[in-house]
Amino acid sequence: MLYLLDLLFHGEGIDKEDVQGRFSLSEASFIRYIAEIRAFLMENHPELELHYLKRERRYKIVEVGFRS
């Protein structure tokens, strides 16, 4: 999961099929990792959200401003 966070924080994004193939992750594990990353961002970086960008077919961090 740290590798995925590193990709995201460097702006590269996460391609689901690539990550699942590279690390032999099941669908359930991938979904769990995405949920954990979203929870981490909510708790530690409320100005950021993890979005799935359909055109790019990747998950990327998007700045949304501060939430109260």
C-alpha positions as protocol buffer text, in pm:
chain_id: "A"
residue {
  index: 1
  type: MET
  ca { x: 0 y: 0 z: 0 }
}
residue {
  index: 2
  type: LEU
  ca { x: 293 y: 237 z: 61 }
}
residue {
  index: 3
  type: TYR
  ca { x: 395 y: 197 z: -302 }
}
residue {
  index: 4
  type: LEU
  ca { x: 46 y: 305 z: -408 }
}
residue {
  index: 5
  type: LEU
  ca { x: 60 y: 611 z: -181 }
}
residue {
  index: 6
  type: ASP
  ca { x: 398 y: 701 z: -325 }
}
residue {
  index: 7
  type: LEU
  ca { x: 260 y: 684 z: -680 }
}
residue {
  index: 8
  type: LEU
  ca { x: -36 y: 900 z: -583 }
}
residue {
  index: 9
  type: PHE
  ca { x: 166 y: 1165 z: -401 }
}
residue {
  index: 10
  type: HIS
  ca { x: 398 y: 1192 z: -700 }
}
residue {
  index: 11
  type: GLY
  ca { x: 101 y: 1254 z: -930 }
}
residue {
  index: 12
  type: GLU
  ca { x: 131 y: 932 z: -1128 }
}
residue {
  index: 13
  type: GLY
  ca { x: -200 y: 778 z: -1030 }
}
residue {
  index: 14
  type: ILE
  ca { x: -298 y: 416 z: -993 }
}
residue {
  index: 15
  type: ASP
  ca { x: -411 y: 190 z: -1276 }
}
residue {
  index: 16
  type: LYS
  ca { x: -618 y: -90 z: -1122 }
}
residue {
  index: 17
  type: GLU
  ca { x: -526 y: -363 z: -1369 }
}
residue {
  index: 18
  type: ASP
  ca { x: -157 y: -272 z: -1359 }
}
residue {
  index: 19
  type: VAL
  ca { x: -144 y: -281 z: -979 }
}
residue {
  index: 20
  type: GLN
  ca { x: -343 y: -604 z: -954 }
}
residue {
  index: 21
  type: GLY
  ca { x: -116 y: -772 z: -1208 }
}
residue {
  index: 22
  type: ARG
  ca { x: 210 y: -640 z: -1067 }
}
residue {
  index: 23
  type: PHE
  ca { x: 133 y: -739 z: -707 }
}
residue {
  index: 24
  type: SER
  ca { x: -105 y: -1031 z: -767 }
}
residue {
  index: 25
  type: LEU
  ca { x: -382 y: -854 z: -575 }
}
residue {
  index: 26
  type: SER
  ca { x: -736 y: -981 z: -566 }
}
residue {
  index: 27
  type: GLU
  ca { x: -1024 y: -746 z: -645 }
}
residue {
  index: 28
  type: ALA
  ca { x: -1120 y: -741 z: -276 }
}
residue {
  index: 29
  type: SER
  ca { x: -767 y: -647 z: -166 }
}
residue {
  index: 30
  type: PHE
  ca { x: -746 y: -368 z: -423 }
}
residue {
  index: 31
  type: ILE
  ca { x: -1081 y: -225 z: -309 }
}
residue {
  index: 32
  type: ARG
  ca { x: -967 y: -247 z: 54 }
}
residue {
  index: 33
  type: TYR
  ca { x: -644 y: -60 z: -27 }
}
residue {
  index: 34
  type: ILE
  ca { x: -837 y: 215 z: -205 }
}
residue {
  index: 35
  type: ALA
  ca { x: -1069 y: 249 z: 96 }
}
residue {
  index: 36
  type: GLU
  ca { x: -771 y: 269 z: 333 }
}
residue {
  index: 37
  type: ILE
  ca { x: -603 y: 536 z: 119 }
}
residue {
  index: 38
  type: ARG
  ca { x: -926 y: 740 z: 115 }
}
residue {
  index: 39
  type: ALA
  ca { x: -955 y: 711 z: 495 }
}
residue {
  index: 40
  type: PHE
  ca { x: -590 y: 814 z: 535 }
}
residue {
  index: 41
  type: LEU
  ca { x: -642 y: 1121 z: 319 }
}
residue {
  index: 42
  type: MET
  ca { x: -958 y: 1222 z: 504 }
}
residue {
  index: 43
  type: GLU
  ca { x: -779 y: 1200 z: 837 }
}
residue {
  index: 44
  type: ASN
  ca { x: -439 y: 1344 z: 745 }
}
residue {
  index: 45
  type: HIS
  ca { x: -496 y: 1555 z: 431 }
}
residue {
  index: 46
  type: PRO
  ca { x: -855 y: 1685 z: 434 }
}
residue {
  index: 47
  type: GLU
  ca { x: -777 y: 1910 z: 138 }
}
residue {
  index: 48
  type: LEU
  ca { x: -717 y: 1604 z: -83 }
}
residue {
  index: 49
  type: GLU
  ca { x: -946 y: 1331 z: -214 }
}
residue {
  index: 50
  type: LEU
  ca { x: -885 y: 1016 z: -414 }
}
residue {
  index: 51
  type: HIS
  ca { x: -1088 y: 1022 z: -737 }
}
residue {
  index: 52
  type: TYR
  ca { x: -1129 y: 776 z: -1019 }
}
residue {
  index: 53
  type: LEU
  ca { x: -1078 y: 960 z: -1348 }
}
residue {
  index: 54
  type: LYS
  ca { x: -1274 y: 770 z: -1611 }
}
residue {
  index: 55
  type: ARG
  ca { x: -1098 y: 921 z: -1911 }
}
residue {
  index: 56
  type: GLU
  ca { x: -758 y: 822 z: -1776 }
}
residue {
  index: 57
  type: ARG
  ca { x: -885 y: 500 z: -1616 }
}
residue {
  index: 58
  type: ARG
  ca { x: -674 y: 582 z: -1309 }
}
residue {
  index: 59
  type: TYR
  ca { x: -715 y: 681 z: -948 }
}
residue {
  index: 60
  type: LYS
  ca { x: -555 y: 1015 z: -869 }
}
residue {
  index: 61
  type: ILE
  ca { x: -536 y: 1256 z: -579 }
}
residue {
  index: 62
  type: VAL
  ca { x: -734 y: 1573 z: -639 }
}
residue {
  index: 63
  type: GLU
  ca { x: -710 y: 1890 z: -433 }
}
residue {
  index: 64
  type: VAL
  ca { x: -1058 y: 1992 z: -316 }
}
residue {
  index: 65
  type: GLY
  ca { x: -972 y: 2259 z: -58 }
}
residue {
  index: 66
  type: PHE
  ca { x: -1020 y: 2239 z: 315 }
}
residue {
  index: 67
  type: ARG
  ca { x: -1328 y: 2081 z: 467 }
}
residue {
  index: 68
  type: SER
  ca { x: -1446 y: 2169 z: 815 }
}
